[in-house]
Structure formats: structure tokens, C-alpha cells
């Protein structure tokens, strides 16, 4: 999980660097009301049409493959498939991973498989947070990945199928 999270944060750093080179610093030469509106309009469109989709895909694959998948493989299972569902309003399906459990899997191992996705989100958010503290700044391109990863568990329990209070109580009844 640490290896995958470190590599994901490295990809975010490379994207931030390329974005600072490719996207011009000054989109509008004037500093009037129209240019301020244009800058805001551009940033919001870029956030919605590009950053939102890229961050959702990278975080979801990190969550499914290196969270649930890592724990499932660690407990003796094999990954069958990973399905990505685009986020709202671009899609209506949920992302999920399927693995075949060995017959000897315990309830505790199954719980580990279930919470593994949120665990990798916490590892990734911890790495991003430490980098923010070391750099003494939060760049535009790191804000959304940090929000995604640090809010993985609350979002997972609130919005995933079978989530919510029944999901959380279902895990804790075995502990």
C-alpha cells in the first residue's frame, strides 16, 4: 500500500509540474472584471472536465486494486476483475472489484479485505499531507487528490452500495 501510494503521489507531482509548464500563467493580459471571470470560468471547467475525472479514476483504481485487491491477495484470493464506474454526473455505476475467496478465509480476513480500500486512502492522504507540510503550500493540483483520499472512509460508508450505518455496524459486530 505504501509503494502504490508513493507512486501515485509521484504521478501527482509530475502532473503538477507538467500542468505548470503547459498551462500558461496568464490566460488574460488585462486584469479587469472580464479577465477575472474568464480565469474563474477556465479553472472551474478544468476542475470539472479534467481534474475531477482524472483524480476519480486514479483514486478509485488505487482504492480497488491496491486497497481491497492487496488485502485480498494477501489473504490468499485472486482478483477476478476490477470495474470502473465514472463519477456522477458522468456515470451511474459504482466501481468495484471481484475476487475469489479461498474456502479457508476467516471473518477477520474478510473484514480486512473490505476495509483495505479505505486503508490505502488514509496512507495516500498521509503522504500528501506530509508533502504539503514539507513544501509549506498546497498547490491547486493537490487539493482535490487530498480531499478524495482523506474523505475516502466517510464517502465509502455513506455512498457505496450496502454502505451507511449498516455497513459500519456489520464490520464492528465481528470485532
C-alpha positions as CSV (number, residue, x, y, z in Angstrom):
1,X,0.0,0.0,0.0
2,X,2.8,2.4,0.8
3,X,4.5,1.6,-2.5
4,X,1.4,2.3,-4.5
5,X,0.6,5.5,-2.6
6,X,4.1,6.8,-3.0
7,X,4.0,6.2,-6.7
8,X,0.5,7.8,-7.0
9,X,1.8,10.9,-5.2
10,X,4.8,10.9,-7.6
11,X,2.4,10.9,-10.5
12,X,0.5,13.8,-9.0
13,X,3.9,15.7,-8.7
14,X,4.7,15.0,-12.4
15,X,1.2,16.1,-13.4
16,X,1.5,19.3,-11.3
17,X,4.9,20.1,-12.9
18,X,3.6,19.4,-16.5
19,X,0.4,21.5,-15.8
20,X,2.6,24.4,-14.7
21,X,4.6,24.2,-17.9
22,X,1.7,23.6,-20.4
23,X,-1.0,25.8,-19.0
24,X,0.0,29.5,-19.3
25,X,0.3,31.5,-16.1
26,X,-1.6,34.4,-17.6
27,X,-4.6,33.5,-19.6
28,X,-5.8,37.0,-20.0
29,X,-3.4,40.0,-20.3
30,X,-5.8,42.5,-18.7
31,X,-6.7,42.5,-15.1
32,X,-10.3,43.7,-15.4
33,X,-13.6,42.1,-14.4
34,X,-13.9,40.1,-17.6
35,X,-10.5,38.5,-17.3
36,X,-11.2,37.6,-13.6
37,X,-14.4,36.0,-14.7
38,X,-12.5,34.2,-17.6
39,X,-9.9,32.9,-15.2
40,X,-12.5,31.6,-12.8
41,X,-14.6,30.1,-15.6
42,X,-11.5,28.4,-17.0
43,X,-10.3,26.9,-13.6
44,X,-13.8,25.6,-12.8
45,X,-14.2,24.0,-16.2
46,X,-10.7,22.5,-16.0
47,X,-11.5,21.2,-12.5
48,X,-14.8,19.7,-13.5
49,X,-14.0,18.3,-17.0
50,X,-10.4,17.1,-16.4
51,X,-9.1,17.1,-12.8
52,X,-12.3,15.6,-11.4
53,X,-12.3,12.7,-13.8
54,X,-8.5,12.0,-13.6
55,X,-8.5,12.2,-9.8
56,X,-11.5,10.0,-9.5
57,X,-10.0,7.4,-11.8
58,X,-6.6,7.3,-10.2
59,X,-8.0,7.3,-6.7
60,X,-10.6,4.6,-7.5
61,X,-8.1,2.3,-9.0
62,X,-5.8,2.9,-6.1
63,X,-8.7,2.1,-3.7
64,X,-9.8,-1.0,-5.6
65,X,-6.5,-2.6,-6.7
66,X,-4.0,-1.6,-4.0
67,X,-6.6,-1.4,-1.2
68,X,-9.1,-4.2,-1.5
69,X,-7.0,-6.1,-4.0
70,X,-3.9,-6.0,-1.9
71,X,-5.6,-7.3,1.1
72,X,-7.5,-10.0,-0.9
73,X,-4.2,-11.3,-2.4
74,X,-2.6,-11.1,1.0
75,X,-5.4,-13.4,2.3
76,X,-5.0,-15.9,-0.5
77,X,-7.6,-14.8,-3.0
78,X,-7.2,-14.0,-6.7
79,X,-8.5,-10.9,-8.3
80,X,-11.1,-11.7,-11.0
81,X,-11.9,-8.2,-12.3
82,X,-12.0,-4.5,-11.5
83,X,-14.8,-2.4,-12.9
84,X,-14.6,1.4,-13.0
85,X,-17.7,3.4,-12.9
86,X,-17.4,7.1,-13.9
87,X,-18.4,9.5,-11.1
88,X,-21.7,11.5,-11.2
89,X,-22.9,13.1,-13.4
90,X,-20.8,11.2,-16.0
91,X,-21.9,7.7,-14.9
92,X,-24.3,6.0,-12.6
93,X,-22.4,2.7,-11.9
94,X,-20.3,2.1,-8.9
95,X,-16.7,0.9,-9.2
96,X,-16.0,-2.5,-7.7
97,X,-13.5,-5.3,-7.5
98,X,-14.3,-9.0,-7.5
99,X,-12.0,-11.7,-6.1
100,X,-12.5,-15.4,-5.3
101,X,-12.1,-16.1,-1.6
102,X,-10.4,-19.2,-0.6
103,X,-12.6,-21.6,1.4
104,X,-10.4,-21.2,4.5
105,X,-10.9,-17.4,4.8
106,X,-11.9,-16.1,8.2
107,X,-14.3,-13.3,9.1
108,X,-11.4,-11.2,10.2
109,X,-9.6,-11.6,6.9
110,X,-12.8,-10.8,5.1
111,X,-13.1,-7.6,7.2
112,X,-9.5,-6.7,6.2
113,X,-10.4,-7.2,2.5
114,X,-13.4,-4.9,3.0
115,X,-11.6,-2.0,4.8
116,X,-8.4,-2.3,2.7
117,X,-9.6,0.3,0.2
118,X,-10.1,2.9,2.8
119,X,-6.8,2.0,4.4
120,X,-4.9,2.8,1.2
121,X,-6.8,6.1,1.0
122,X,-5.5,7.0,4.5
123,X,-1.9,6.1,3.6
124,X,-2.1,8.3,0.5
125,X,-3.7,11.2,2.3
126,X,-1.0,10.9,4.9
127,X,1.8,11.1,2.3
128,X,0.1,14.1,0.6
129,X,-0.4,15.9,3.9
130,X,3.3,15.4,4.9
131,X,4.3,16.8,1.5
132,X,2.1,19.8,2.0
133,X,3.7,20.4,5.4
134,X,7.2,20.0,3.9
135,X,6.5,22.3,0.9
136,X,4.7,24.8,3.1
137,X,2.0,25.2,0.5
138,X,-1.0,23.4,-1.0
139,X,-1.0,23.6,-4.8
140,X,-4.1,23.7,-6.9
141,X,-3.5,20.2,-8.3
142,X,-3.1,18.6,-4.9
143,X,-6.2,19.9,-3.3
144,X,-8.7,17.5,-5.0
145,X,-6.5,14.4,-4.5
146,X,-6.1,15.2,-0.8
147,X,-9.9,15.7,-0.4
148,X,-10.5,12.4,-2.2
149,X,-8.1,10.4,-0.1
150,X,-8.7,11.9,3.3
151,X,-12.5,11.6,2.9
152,X,-12.4,8.1,1.5
153,X,-13.9,6.3,4.5
154,X,-16.8,8.6,5.2
155,X,-17.6,8.7,1.5
156,X,-17.3,5.0,1.2
157,X,-19.7,4.3,4.1
158,X,-22.2,6.9,3.0
159,X,-22.4,6.4,-0.7
160,X,-21.3,2.8,-1.6
161,X,-24.0,0.1,-2.1
162,X,-24.5,-1.6,1.2
163,X,-22.7,1.3,2.9
164,X,-24.0,3.6,5.6
165,X,-24.7,2.7,9.2
166,X,-25.4,-0.9,8.3
167,X,-22.0,-1.3,6.7
168,X,-20.2,0.1,9.7
169,X,-22.2,-1.9,12.2
170,X,-21.8,-5.0,10.1
171,X,-18.0,-4.7,10.4
172,X,-18.0,-3.9,14.1
173,X,-20.2,-6.9,15.0
174,X,-17.4,-9.2,14.2
175,X,-14.7,-7.4,16.2
